[in-house]
Amino acid sequence: MAGFFADDGKGALRRAIEAFEAGTAAELVIAVRPASDRYAHVPALVGGLAAALTLAFLLYGEPEFGLHWFLVDPLLVGLAAGWLVRHSHALARGLTPRAWRDEAVLRAAKAGFLDHGITETRARTGVFLYLSLTERAAVVLADVGVRREVPRAPWDQAVAGLQAAVAAGARATELAPHLQALGALCADALPRGEDDVNELPDEVLA
């Protein structure tokens, strides 16, 4: 999380939210999470491999080892290896099929869309950006008022640009242009009225 938010990244995202909402009745909420799943299989796989390699060394290495080492060492090495990699973003991506990761991210994004009240604005104009760092994934979910008014093709193109940037490892400070593109589309279709009220929080949820 610290790397993603480097150079006042959280402040940059907040300013991007304010800029987004300055010209449109749509409301943007951004949530950033370290991961969308525990990926418990990753430390299990790495720990199991480390234990197997340790056992092989005890069996075939030099010098000869006492029998008690065969019980203790593989277990300890396996546990230590699993513990060390439990938060490894790279291993979670590399050892988890893409479909599993995409499913976990989308499930978490949908839950956040509901949990953070995106559907509770008066005109149903909430937009939810969910960022999951382990998977390097972004999901943009728009409420019915936005989906009804904003043209689909340019919206999908702007979202794809944002997702490509996140997939490439972009930091928070580098996402403003992509949010600006989404905001411009919303401003054209849903211009901000004089009686506009800020109904959703502008703080980044992290």
Number of C-alpha atoms within 10 A of each C-alpha: 14 10 9 18 16 12 13 12 18 20 15 18 22 19 15 22 23 15 16 24 23 16 17 21 26 29 28 27 22 21 18 20 16 16 22 22 18 11 19 11 14 21 23 18 15 22 25 19 17 21 22 16 15 19 20 13 16 19 14 10 11 8 9 10 13 9 10 8 12 16 11 11 15 23 19 15 20 23 18 16 20 23 14 13 17 19 17 13 15 11 16 23 17 12 13 14 10 12 9 12 21 16 13 18 25 19 14 19 23 15 11 18 23 12 10 16 15 22 19 14 17 10 13 18 24 26 25 24 19 24 26 23 20 21 25 21 23 25 20 21 20 22 20 14 18 23 17 12 14 18 14 11 9 13 16 13 13 18 21 16 16 24 20 14 18 21 14 10 14 15 18 21 18 17 19 19 14 18 21 17 19 22 27 18 20 27 19 14 17 19 17 17 10 7 7 13 12 12 15 17 15 18 16 16 13 11
